[in-house]
Amino acid sequence: MIFLISCNKKESKENLEQLYQKFNGNYELISSISKHAVDLNMDGRASTDLLSENPMLSESRLGIRILENDYHYFEEMWPMVSSQVRRDEVYDPNKVYSTYALSYDSYYNMSTCLFNNDYTSIQLLRDVQKDSVNTLISIESIIIEANEVIKVTAVRKLYTIEGWHTCQIESRYKRYTIIS
C-alpha cells in the first residue's frame, strides 16, 4: 500500500535530517492480529494470529522515504488472495475443485497523509482506492510506537474457509533497514 505524506509546514533542513534518521527505511511485518478468529489456511482451525494462518503475510512490508521537497513517501505491501474459486463462492472442504488453487498477489494502495505534530501518528488525507481487486477497505490508524515499530490498524476483506469476511486487523512493522 503506497501513501504520500505531506507536511503542512515547510520542514527545516535539520528537521528533515531528524525525520530521515528516525523514520526513513524499510519495515518488516512482526505481527498481524485479527479482531476475530479466521481460518485462512483452510485447515479447520481458526486463529486471530494471521501470520500463523497465512505464511505469505511475512512478505508484507512498509517503506518510508523522507524527501527534501516537503513530501514524504509511505508504502505498505500486503499479499491478497487470488484463487480459482469465484470470489462470491464459499470454499467447501468436502467438494473437489478441479481447478481450485489458493495463491497470493502483492497489492499496494495510494493516499496522501501527514505526520501529526509530535510524530506519533500518520493521518490519511484521502480514502483508500476502492476497486474490484483491492481487499483493503480502510486504514483506521497508523501509530508510531517505540523501537522503530509502526502499528497499522486496517479493515480488510480476508478469504477464509467460509468465504470472504471483513476483519479489523492490527499489524505491527519494525524497521530493518535505513535507506539512503
N, C-alpha and C positions, 0 to 999 in steps of 0.2 A: 504494500500500500504506500503510495507516494504522497507526501504532503510538502507544501512550501510554507515556511514560517516567515511571516512578515512582521518586523518590529514596528511599533507605532511611533518611534522616535529614532533619530539618527544615532547610530551606535558609534561611540568613540573608538579610535584605534586600540586603545588599552582594553576597553570593554570587549571588543571583538576578539582580542587575543585571549582574554579570560574565558569567554564563551567557547572559543576554539579548544582550549585546553580542557575545559570541563565537559563539553558535550560532543565535539566532533569525533566521528568514528563509526564503527560497526558494532551492533549489539546482537547477541545470540539469545534465543529463547531458553529460559531456565525453568519456567513453569507455566502451565496453562490449565486453569481450573474452571470448569463449567458450573453454573449455579445449580443445575440439575444433572443427575447421572444419565449418561447416554452410552449406547453400545455402537461405537464407530467401526470396530473391527469385526463385528457380527459374530462374536464368539459366545453370545448368550449371556454375558456378564457386563452390566452397565457400570460405569465409573464416572466420577467427576474429574479425574486426572486424565486430561486429554492427551498428554504425552504417552501415557501407557495405552490408551485406546488407539492412537494413531501415530506410529513412529515417524511418519512423514513430517509431522509438525516440528521435529527437531531441525528441519531445514528453514523454518521461519526466521526472518532477520529484520532488524531495524537498521537504518542508516541515517545519521545526522551529519550534515555538512554546514559549517558556519562559513558564510560567504561574506566578502568585503563590501558588497553593494547593498547592505541592509536587508537582504533577503536571505533566509536560511532554508535548507533543504532537509526534509524529514521523510523517510520512506519506511514502509513495513511491507514485507513479502509474506504471504500466507498461502500455504497449499490448499487447494479446494478440490473436492472430489469431482471426477468426471467418470461416468460409468456407462455401460451398455444398456442398463435398465433405464427406461424413461424416467425423467425427473419427477413425474407425478405418480409413479408406480411404487408401491411399498415392497421392499425386499421380503421375500418369503423363503425362509431357510429350508422348507420342505419341498420347494419347487426346483426343478432343474432348469437352469438358464443356459441355453446352448451358446449364447454369445455374451453372457454376463461377465464383466470384468470391472474391478474397482481400481481405478488409477487416479492420480492427482496431477494437477497442473498448478503452477505458481501464478498468483494473481496479485496485482498491485492496484491501489486506489490513489487518487489525487485530491488534494484540497489545500487551500491556503489556511494558515493558522498563525498564532503568535505565542511567544513565551509570556507568562504573567510577569508582573514587576519584580517579584523575588525569585524567579526562575525555579519554581517548584511544580509548575504545570504548564501544559501546552493546550491552547484552545483552538478548536477548528473554527474557521470563518465561513465555511460553506458546507453543505451536506455532502455525504458520500454519493458518488455517482451510482445511480440505480440502472441496472440493465439485466437482461435475461441470464447472464452468466455469473454476475457478482453475488457471492454468498454473504458479503458484509452488508448488514442493514444500517448500522450506525456505530459511531465511536462515542461512548458515553463520557469517557475521561481519559486523559493522558497525564499521569502523575510522575514527577521526577523524584525518586527516592534516593536514599543514601547509597554509597558504594557503587556509583555508576549504574544504578538499576532504574529502569523506566517501566512503570505499570500502565498497561493499556487495557481499559475495560471497554469491551465491544459487545454488540449484539450481532450474532451471525446465524446463518442457516447451516445446520450440520446434517449430513446424510447418515442415518442410523439404520439399525436393523428394522426399525418400524417406519422408515421413510424419512422425509425431511422434518426437522424440528428446529424451532427458533430458540436459541440459548444465549444467555448472557455469559460472557467468558472474561475472566481476569487473567491476563498474560503478563509475565514479567520477563524483561530482557536485560542482560548485563553486557556492558561494553567489553569487547575483547580486543579491539584494535583502535588506534588513533590514526586516522587517515591524514596524510599531509597534502 
